[in-house]
């Protein structure tokens, strides 16, 4: 699998238009049996049926699934769930992995925020500005960083232009409204050719939502029972008002408290593009304010004993609702030099710098302020094809300066430096393809206030093979050894984190985490039917994970980082079929299924890893026409009773969704009007991967109207 980051490849001009543009995506009837979309993340372009498991989301599909955060946007993809901490903070979960083990990238460079450190922190990329998403899974994804064992999500925008507009000016726009959270959103981008070789770009986006609305009771059955039990206790003590309040909370429906958000972005870029290569820069700003829901019936006094007397009675947080105000300035650079027909084809450069800050407010009071400055860069050489052999090699570096200031700064100031060398090589001969990847990474993590410095050297590698066993049928296998260094949060956390309502404890003595991974895939393509099956397994030595201990500190449950051997395994399956052609419409069906299991070894019986998504099956049928598309889908998610200690189970649910897209201009895709109804039957649905699932369900019935234009 080609997983080295492309830094502005000229071949990236093959990218389809953005989420708000009008080109049809790969699910269109004309493309169901074609070569498939082009994967541009790699150091050289190839079609989708490669060794690894790669999903591409763009065009109509991306626009239909757009949500406020990238995690919630991608949950219909195979093997993908989301942290869904709140509507304003949701990160992808790939094959059960989250946090440090999933990299979220923008054109191959990290988002340079703190979304990987805690589930309540937002990803600083607005999906409204994204034109294409590539989801990369499998062992060889370690080439994005040894920590990316779960996979990587690479998002592409046009902030550094890749092409000169044919008509000198190109405009894209999108606007929409959704009922479940009174969601109003809009975005636009403009590319202007200042000369035959220079292109300028500006874009902006805005989204504002109210509190989301649930499809049933706001609180899960177990939590409702706890609240009602507490209400009985208050009534026995003669606290009738408090008992009534707790009973009302337990029976609340509709509005999910403190889930409103507002986000806006602005960016500008400039690029020089000619036959010898390209060079471009961009500057962007991201600003978001969103609520952090809290568990009802709990409070703490931030270092003092909680007051369970008087008027509070332990069921309301004393300082008011928690909200986060976030901002990030970012600058990006992309360059490419064509090197001719010699051994090397291209030299690519990609770099990004960001200055990030977010404040956790407790009511009107400032609680804790998080600061993060970081820089990341890649320089790589791509090789020309020589008798079926080609590849790319390069160097990568990253620096991170993180600090948290406030009474609840649960992580001390820390600095992380990484340096890496990597290579990916492949060879094709007839039906056989071979691939090899290797990465050396040096990581230094320092906490000056603690006087602690940890240094790690890691070596990772992957081998894979594909074989075309028959026309349209390909079998692939791969094995990988991945080693990652523990993060600063895993090493140094030690304090209360009000946003997650937990007391987080790290371990400065953590060792490197190592895993062996194996993956097998079968891909079949024929006239009218496509099938992709993938099975994977990872065996971990010294797997790092956070779990509740059952103890409390400052009235908060303690979540501590542990290290044990573990195993993670599962499968992903995707199929699509063209059923019929009726009255100018192609009738197409599709089916997606995925499952992950994860257990921790030691201590006698195996134990479950926390927050692992259960079995999920999604099926849809779609009528695709020249100017009108209609789709109905059903998503069933199994219950999850394979839970860790002190973790609550999650009930199964079934969602029914429908959508309609109309292109009113004859012989033109420049304008699309879309109407979608999600969770039509208004059911109670909760993602097991979410920390807040017991009191932040998924949205209830949601009617979404979207208009997209491209000129």
C-alpha positions in Angstrom: 0.0 0.0 0.0 1.3 3.4 -1.0 1.2 5.3 2.2 4.0 7.9 1.9 2.6 11.4 1.9 2.4 13.1 -1.4 3.5 16.7 -1.1 1.9 18.5 -4.0 2.2 15.9 -6.7 1.2 17.2 -10.1 -0.9 14.0 -10.4 -3.0 15.4 -7.6 -4.7 17.5 -10.3 -6.7 14.3 -10.9 -8.5 15.1 -7.6 -12.2 15.5 -8.0 -13.9 18.7 -7.0 -14.6 19.5 -3.3 -17.4 18.4 -1.1 -19.5 21.3 -2.3 -18.6 20.8 -6.1 -20.8 19.0 -8.5 -18.8 16.1 -10.0 -20.2 12.7 -9.2 -18.4 10.5 -6.8 -17.2 7.0 -7.3 -20.5 5.5 -6.3 -22.1 6.8 -9.5 -23.5 4.2 -11.8 -21.0 4.9 -14.5 -18.1 4.3 -12.1 -19.4 1.2 -10.3 -17.5 -1.1 -12.6 -14.7 1.2 -13.6 -11.1 1.4 -12.3 -12.2 3.2 -9.2 -11.0 6.4 -7.8 -7.3 7.4 -7.7 -5.4 7.3 -4.4 -3.2 10.4 -4.3 -1.8 10.1 -0.8 0.8 7.7 -2.0 4.1 8.8 -3.5 2.8 7.7 -6.9 -0.7 7.4 -8.1 -2.5 4.0 -8.5 -6.1 2.8 -8.5 -8.0 1.8 -5.4 -7.6 -2.0 -5.6 -4.1 -2.0 -4.0 -2.6 -4.2 -1.3 -3.9 -2.2 1.6 -7.5 -1.2 2.5 -8.1 2.3 1.3 -11.4 4.2 1.2 -11.9 7.4 -0.8 -14.8 9.7 0.2 -15.6 12.7 -2.1 -18.2 14.4 -4.2 -21.9 13.5 -3.6 -21.0 11.0 -0.9 -18.9 13.4 1.1 -21.6 16.1 0.8 -24.3 13.8 2.0 -22.4 12.7 5.1 -21.0 16.1 6.1 -21.2 16.8 9.8 -19.5 19.4 12.1 -16.5 17.2 12.9 -14.6 14.7 10.7 -15.2 11.8 13.0 -19.0 12.0 12.6 -18.6 12.6 8.9 -16.9 9.3 8.2 -18.9 6.8 10.3 -20.6 5.2 7.3 -17.3 3.9 6.0 -16.1 0.4 6.6 -14.2 -0.1 9.8 -14.8 3.5 11.0 -16.6 4.7 14.1 -16.2 8.0 16.0 -15.4 9.2 19.5 -18.6 11.4 19.4 -17.7 13.1 22.7 -20.0 15.9 21.7 -21.2 17.4 18.4 -18.3 19.9 18.6 -15.6 17.2 19.2 -15.5 13.9 17.4 -12.5 12.1 16.1 -12.3 9.0 13.8 -12.0 5.6 15.4 -10.4 3.1 12.9 -10.6 -0.7 13.6 -11.2 0.1 17.3 -8.1 2.3 17.5 -8.3 6.0 18.5 -6.2 8.8 19.9 -2.5 8.3 19.3 -3.0 5.3 17.1 -5.0 7.2 14.4 -3.4 10.1 12.6 -5.6 12.9 11.2 -3.7 14.6 8.4 -4.3 17.5 6.1 -2.5 16.8 2.8 -0.1 14.5 4.6 0.8 16.7 7.6 -0.7 16.4 11.0 -3.6 18.6 12.2 -1.2 20.0 14.9 -3.9 20.4 17.5 -4.6 18.4 20.7 -7.4 16.3 19.5 -5.3 13.1 19.9 -4.7 13.9 23.6 -8.4 13.8 24.8 -11.7 13.0 23.3 -13.2 16.3 24.3 -10.8 18.2 22.0 -12.0 19.1 18.5 -10.1 18.4 15.3 -9.1 21.7 13.8 -10.3 20.9 10.2 -13.7 21.9 9.1 -15.3 19.2 6.8 -17.0 22.1 4.9 -13.6 23.0 3.5 -12.5 19.5 2.5 -12.7 18.2 -1.1 -11.6 14.7 -0.6 -10.9 12.2 2.2 -8.7 9.1 2.0 -9.0 6.6 4.9 -5.9 4.4 5.0 -5.8 1.2 7.2 -3.6 -1.7 7.5 -0.1 -2.4 8.7 1.9 -0.3 6.1 0.1 2.8 7.3 3.0 3.1 9.8 4.8 5.1 7.1 2.8 8.1 8.3 4.3 7.6 11.8 5.0 4.6 13.9 2.1 5.5 16.1 -0.5 5.2 13.3 -1.1 1.5 13.9 -4.9 1.9 13.5 -4.6 3.9 10.4 -4.7 7.5 9.0 -7.3 9.9 7.7 -5.9 12.2 5.1 -8.0 15.3 4.2 -7.4 17.3 1.1 -8.4 20.9 0.4 -7.4 23.5 -2.2 -5.9 26.1 0.1 -2.6 25.6 -1.8 -3.9 25.4 -5.4 -2.9 22.5 -7.5 -4.1 23.7 -10.9 -4.7 27.0 -12.8 -8.5 27.5 -13.3 -9.4 26.9 -16.9 -11.7 30.0 -16.9 -9.4 32.1 -14.8 -11.8 32.1 -11.8 -13.4 29.1 -10.1 -16.0 29.4 -7.3 -17.4 26.7 -5.1 -20.1 27.2 -2.4 -22.2 25.1 -0.1 -25.0 26.0 2.4 -27.3 23.9 4.5 -29.7 23.5 7.4 -30.4 20.6 9.6 -33.3 20.3 12.1 -31.9 18.1 14.9 -29.7 20.8 16.2 -30.9 23.8 14.3 -27.7 23.5 12.3 -27.0 26.4 9.9 -23.8 26.2 7.8 -22.2 27.8 4.8 -18.8 27.7 3.0 -17.2 29.1 -0.1 -13.9 29.1 -1.9 -12.5 31.1 -4.8 -9.5 30.3 -7.0 -8.2 33.1 -9.2 -5.5 32.9 -11.9 -3.4 36.0 -11.4 -1.2 34.9 -14.4 -0.8 31.8 -16.5 1.4 30.3 -13.7 0.2 31.9 -10.4 -3.1 31.1 -8.7 -4.6 32.7 -5.6 -7.1 31.1 -3.3 -9.4 32.2 -0.5 -12.0 30.3 1.4 -14.2 30.5 4.5 -16.8 28.5 6.4 -19.3 29.0 9.2 -21.5 26.7 11.2 -23.7 27.3 14.2 -25.8 24.8 16.0 -28.1 24.8 19.0 -28.4 21.9 21.5 -28.9 18.6 19.7 -32.1 16.7 20.1 -32.2 13.0 21.1 -34.4 10.3 19.6 -35.5 8.9 23.0 -34.5 9.4 26.6 -31.4 11.6 26.9 -29.8 9.3 29.4 -29.0 5.6 29.0 -31.1 3.1 31.0 -28.3 2.4 33.6 -27.7 6.1 34.2 -31.5 6.7 34.4 -31.7 4.0 37.1 -28.9 5.7 39.1 -30.6 9.1 38.9 -34.0 7.6 40.0 -32.2 5.7 42.9 -30.6 9.0 44.0 -34.0 10.7 43.8 -35.4 8.1 46.1 -32.6 8.8 48.6 -33.1 12.5 48.4 -36.9 12.0 49.0 -36.1 9.9 52.1 -33.9 12.6 53.4 -36.8 15.1 53.0 -35.2 17.0 50.0 -38.3 17.0 47.8 -37.1 19.7 45.4 -33.8 17.9 44.7 -35.7 14.6 44.3 -38.1 16.2 41.8 -35.1 17.7 39.9 -33.3 14.3 39.7 -36.5 12.5 38.6 -37.0 15.1 35.9 -33.5 14.6 34.7 -33.9 10.9 34.5 -37.0 11.2 32.4 -35.8 14.0 30.1 -36.2 13.7 26.4 -35.4 15.9 23.5 -32.7 18.5 24.1 -29.2 17.2 25.0 -27.9 19.8 27.4 -24.8 21.9 26.6 -24.2 20.5 23.0 -24.4 23.8 21.1 -21.5 25.0 19.0 -20.3 27.7 16.6 -17.3 27.3 14.3 -15.8 29.5 11.6 -12.7 29.4 9.4 -10.8 31.6 6.9 -7.9 30.8 4.7 -5.8 32.2 1.8 -3.2 30.6 -0.4 -0.9 31.3 -3.3 0.8 28.9 -5.7 3.3 29.0 -8.6 2.6 26.1 -11.0 4.6 25.3 -14.2 6.1 22.4 -16.1 9.1 22.2 -13.8 7.0 21.8 -10.6 5.1 23.9 -8.2 5.5 25.9 -5.0 2.7 27.2 -2.8 1.9 28.5 0.7 -1.3 29.1 2.7 -2.4 30.7 5.9 -5.5 29.6 7.8 -7.5 30.4 10.9 -9.9 28.1 12.8 -12.2 29.3 15.6 -14.7 27.1 17.5 -16.8 27.4 20.7 -18.7 24.3 21.8 -20.3 22.8 24.8 -18.9 19.9 26.7 -21.8 17.8 28.2 -21.4 16.6 31.7 -22.7 13.5 33.4 -25.8 14.4 35.5 -25.9 13.8 39.2 -22.2 14.4 39.7 -20.1 17.3 40.9 -16.7 17.8 42.4 -15.0 20.7 44.2 -11.7 20.8 42.2 -9.3 19.7 44.9 -11.6 20.0 47.8 -14.2 17.7 49.2 -17.5 17.8 47.3 -20.3 19.3 49.2 -23.2 16.9 49.5 -25.1 19.0 52.0 -27.2 22.1 51.7 -28.7 23.0 48.3 -26.4 21.2 45.9 -26.8 17.6 47.0 -24.3 16.4 44.5 -26.4 16.5 41.4 -25.3 19.8 39.8 -21.9 21.0 38.9 -21.1 23.9 41.1 -19.3 26.2 38.6 -21.7 25.9 35.7 -21.5 24.2 32.3 -18.2 23.5 30.8 -17.5 25.0 27.3 -14.3 25.1 25.2 -13.2 28.2 23.2 -10.6 27.1 20.6 -8.5 28.9 18.0 -5.6 28.0 15.7 -3.4 29.9 13.3 -1.7 27.7 10.7 0.7 28.1 7.8 1.4 25.4 5.2 4.0 25.0 2.5 4.0 22.5 -0.4 6.6 22.2 -3.2 7.5 19.8 -6.0 10.3 19.6 -8.5 10.2 17.5 -11.6 13.5 15.6 -12.0 13.1 14.1 -15.5 13.6 10.6 -16.7 16.6 9.6 -14.5 16.4 7.3 -11.4 14.3 9.9 -9.5 11.0 11.3 -10.8 10.1 14.0 -8.3 11.4 15.8 -5.2 8.6 16.8 -2.8 8.4 19.0 0.2 5.5 19.4 2.6 5.5 21.4 5.8 3.1 22.9 8.3 3.3 25.1 11.4 0.4 25.8 13.8 -0.1 27.9 16.9 -3.1 26.4 18.9 -4.9 27.5 22.0 -8.0 26.5 23.7 -9.7 27.5 27.0 -11.9 25.3 29.1 -14.5 27.5 30.7 -16.5 26.5 33.8 -19.5 28.7 33.6 -18.1 32.2 33.1 -14.8 31.4 34.8 -11.6 30.4 33.0 -10.7 26.9 34.1 -7.6 25.7 32.2 -5.9 27.0 29.1 -4.1 24.6 26.7 -1.3 25.8 24.4 0.3 23.9 21.6 2.8 25.0 19.0 4.1 22.6 16.5 5.8 22.1 13.2 6.0 19.1 10.9 7.7 18.5 7.6 8.5 15.9 5.0 11.0 15.7 2.2 10.8 12.8 -0.1 12.2 11.5 -3.4 9.9 9.5 -5.7 11.6 7.0 -8.1 10.7 6.5 -11.8 9.4 3.1 -12.8 12.2 0.8 -13.9 11.1 -2.6 -15.1 8.2 -2.8 -12.6 10.3 -1.4 -9.7 9.5 1.9 -8.2 9.4 3.5 -4.8 10.0 6.6 -2.6 12.2 7.4 0.3 12.4 10.4 2.6 12.9 12.1 5.9 10.2 13.5 8.3 10.5 15.7 11.4 8.1 17.1 13.9 8.4 19.3 17.0 5.6 19.9 19.6 5.6 22.4 22.5 2.6 21.8 24.7 1.5 23.5 27.9 -1.6 23.7 30.1 -2.1 26.5 32.6 -4.8 26.4 35.3 -6.0 24.7 38.4 -6.9 21.6 36.4 -3.8 21.4 34.1 -3.7 17.6 34.2 -0.6 17.5 31.9 2.6 19.5 32.7 4.4 21.5 30.0 6.2 19.0 27.7 8.2 19.0 24.5 8.3 16.3 21.9 10.8 16.0 19.0 10.6 13.3 16.3 12.9 12.5 13.4 12.3 9.7 11.0 13.7 8.0 7.9 11.4 6.0 5.7 11.2 4.1 2.4 8.6 2.3 0.4 9.5 0.0 -2.5 7.4 -2.1 -4.8 7.9 -4.5 -7.7 5.4 -5.8 -10.2 5.8 -8.7 -12.6 2.7 -10.0 -14.3 0.1 -11.1 -11.8 2.5 -10.8 -8.8 3.1 -7.6 -6.8 5.6 -7.3 -3.9 5.9 -4.4 -1.5 8.2 -3.5 1.3 8.3 -0.6 3.7 10.6 0.4 6.6 10.8 3.3 9.0 13.3 4.4 11.7 12.0 6.9 14.2 13.7 8.7 17.0 11.4 10.3 19.6 12.4 12.5 22.5 9.7 13.5 25.1 10.6 15.9 27.9 8.7 17.4 30.9 11.1 20.1 32.2 9.0 20.9 35.3 9.3 17.2 36.3 12.9 16.9 35.3 12.0 13.8 33.2 13.2 13.1 29.7 12.5 9.9 27.8 14.2 8.9 24.5 13.0 6.2 22.2 14.4 4.6 19.0 11.9 2.5 17.1 12.2 0.4 13.9 9.1 -0.6 12.0 8.6 -2.5 8.8 6.0 -4.2 6.5 6.1 -6.8 3.7 3.2 -7.5 1.4 2.3 -9.4 -1.7 -0.7 -9.4 -4.1 -1.6 -12.0 -6.8 -4.2 -11.7 -9.5 -5.6 -15.2 -9.3 -8.0 -14.6 -12.1 -9.4 -11.8 -14.2 -10.8 -9.3 -11.8 -9.8 -11.3 -8.7 -6.9 -10.2 -6.5 -5.7 -11.8 -3.3 -3.3 -9.9 -0.9 -1.5 -10.7 2.3 0.8 -8.5 4.4 2.7 -8.6 7.7 4.0 -5.7 9.7 6.1 -5.0 12.8 5.2 -1.6 14.3 6.8 0.0 17.3 5.7 3.3 18.8 6.9 5.5 21.7 4.4 6.5 24.4 3.0 10.0 24.1 3.5 12.8 26.6 0.0 12.4 27.9 0.5 8.7 28.5 3.7 9.4 30.3 3.0 12.5 32.4 -0.7 13.0 33.0 -1.5 13.5 36.7 -4.5 15.6 37.6 -8.2 16.4 37.2 -9.6 17.0 33.7 -12.9 18.8 34.2 -14.0 18.4 30.5 -13.9 14.6 30.7 -14.9 14.5 34.4 -12.0 12.3 35.2 -8.7 12.3 37.1 -6.1 11.2 34.6 -2.9 9.4 35.7 0.0 8.6 33.4 3.1 6.4 34.0 6.6 8.0 33.3 8.0 4.4 33.2 6.0 3.2 30.2 8.0 1.3 27.6 7.7 1.2 23.9 4.6 -0.4 22.5 5.2 -3.1 19.8 2.9 -5.1 17.6 3.0 -7.8 15.0 0.2 -7.4 12.4 -1.2 -9.6 9.7 -3.8 -8.8 7.1 -5.4 -10.8 4.2 -7.7 -9.4 1.6 -9.7 -10.6 -1.4 -11.0 -8.1 -4.0 -13.3 -9.2 -6.8 -14.6 -7.1 -9.6 -16.9 -8.2 -12.4 -19.5 -6.7 -14.7 -22.2 -5.8 -12.2 -20.7 -6.8 -8.9 -17.8 -5.7 -6.7 -16.6 -7.4 -3.5 -13.9 -6.5 -1.0 -13.1 -8.7 2.1 -10.4 -7.9 4.6 -9.4 -9.7 7.8 -6.8 -8.4 10.2 -5.1 -9.3 13.5 -2.6 -7.4 15.7 -0.6 -8.9 18.6 0.7 -6.3 21.0 3.5 -6.4 23.5 3.1 -3.7 26.2 -0.1 -2.3 24.7 -0.8 1.1 26.3 -4.4 1.9 27.3 -6.4 4.0 29.7 -9.0 2.4 32.0 -11.0 3.2 35.1 -9.5 1.9 38.3 -12.7 2.1 40.4 -11.1 4.7 42.7 -11.7 8.4 43.0 -9.6 11.5 43.5 -11.1 14.9 44.2 -14.5 13.3 43.6 -13.5 12.2 40.1 -13.1 8.7 38.8 -9.4 7.8 38.2 -8.5 6.8 34.7 -5.0 5.4 34.6 -2.6 4.4 31.8 -1.6 0.7 32.0 0.6 -1.5 29.8 -0.3 -5.1 29.1 -0.1 -7.6 26.2 -3.1 -7.5 23.9 -4.7 -8.7 20.8 -7.0 -6.8 18.3 -8.6 -8.6 15.4 -11.6 -8.1 13.1 -12.9 -7.9 9.6 -14.3 -5.5 7.0 -16.6 -6.4 4.1 -17.9 -4.2 1.3 -20.0 -5.2 -1.7 -21.9 -3.4 -4.4 -24.1 -4.7 -7.3 -25.9 -3.2 -10.2 -29.4 -4.7 -10.0 -31.3 -3.2 -12.9 -31.9 -0.3 -15.2 -35.4 1.2 -15.0 -36.7 4.2 -16.8 -33.3 5.8 -17.2 -32.2 5.0 -13.6 -29.5 2.6 -12.6 -30.6 0.7 -9.5 -27.5 -0.1 -7.4 -27.3 -1.8 -4.0 -24.4 -1.8 -1.5 -23.6 -3.6 1.7 -20.9 -2.8 4.4 -20.1 -4.8 7.5 -17.3 -4.5 10.1 -16.4 -5.9 13.5 -13.5 -5.5 15.9 -12.6 -7.5 19.0 -9.9 -6.5 21.4 -8.7 -8.3 24.6 -5.9 -7.6 27.1 -3.8 -10.5 28.3 -2.6 -11.3 31.8 -4.1 -11.6 35.3 -5.7 -14.9 34.6 -8.6 -14.5 32.2 -8.5 -12.1 29.2 -10.1 -8.7 29.7 -11.8 -6.5 27.2 -10.3 -3.3 25.9 -12.5 -0.3 26.6 -14.7 1.4 24.1 -14.4 -1.1 21.2 -17.2 -0.7 18.6 -19.5 -3.7 18.1 -20.5 -5.5 14.9 -22.2 -3.1 12.4 -24.0 -3.8 9.1 -25.1 -1.1 6.7 -27.1 -1.8 3.5 -28.5 0.6 0.9 -30.2 0.8 -2.4 -29.9 3.7 -4.7 -31.5 4.9 -8.0 -29.0 6.9 -10.0 -30.1 9.1 -12.9 -28.7 12.0 -14.9 -30.4 14.7 -12.8 -31.9 12.8 -9.9 -30.5 10.3 -7.3 -32.5 8.7 -4.5 -31.2 6.5 -1.8 -32.5 4.5 1.2 -30.3 2.8 3.7 -30.5 0.8 6.9 -27.7 0.7 9.5 -27.9 -1.9 12.3 -25.4 -1.8 15.1 -25.1 -4.7 17.5 -25.2 -4.3 21.3 -21.8 -4.3 23.1 -21.6 -6.4 26.2 -17.9 -7.2 25.8 -16.9 -4.4 28.1 -14.0 -3.5 30.4 -14.3 -3.3 34.1 -16.3 -0.3 35.2 -17.5 0.3 31.6 -21.2 0.1 30.9 -22.7 -2.0 28.0 -24.5 -0.4 25.0 -27.8 -1.5 23.5 -28.2 -2.3 19.8 -30.0 0.1 17.5 -31.2 0.4 13.9 -31.1 3.6 11.9 -33.1 4.2 8.7 -31.9 7.0 6.5 -33.0 8.4 3.1 -31.7 11.1 0.7 -32.6 12.8 -2.6 -30.3 14.8 -4.8 -31.5 16.9 -7.7 -29.4 18.7 -10.4 -31.9 21.3 -11.8 -29.7 22.6 -14.6 -29.9 20.5 -17.8 -26.7 18.9 -18.9 -24.9 20.5 -15.9 -23.7 19.4 -12.5 -22.9 22.9 -11.4 -25.9 23.1 -9.0 -27.2 20.3 -6.7 -30.0 20.5 -4.2 -30.1 17.7 -1.6 -32.7 16.6 0.9 -31.8 13.9 3.5 -33.7 12.4 6.4 -31.5 10.6 9.0 -32.7 8.5 11.9 -36.2 8.6 10.3 -37.8 6.6 13.1 -36.3 8.8 15.9 -34.6 5.9 17.7 -32.3 6.1 20.7 -28.8 5.4 19.4 -25.4 5.5 21.2 -21.9 4.8 20.0 -20.0 2.5 22.3 -16.7 4.2 21.3 -17.8 7.4 23.0 -16.8 8.4 26.5 -20.1 10.2 26.9 -22.5 7.7 25.3 -24.6 7.3 28.5 -25.6 11.0 28.4 -24.9 12.1 24.8 -26.8 9.9 22.4 -26.7 10.4 18.7 -29.1 12.9 17.2 -32.8 12.0 16.7 -34.7 12.5 13.5 -32.7 15.0 11.4 -34.0 16.6 8.2 -31.1 18.1 6.2 -31.3 20.5 3.2 -28.1 21.3 1.3 -27.4 23.4 -1.7 -24.1 23.2 -3.6 -22.8 25.2 -6.5 -19.6 25.2 -8.6 -18.8 27.8 -11.3 
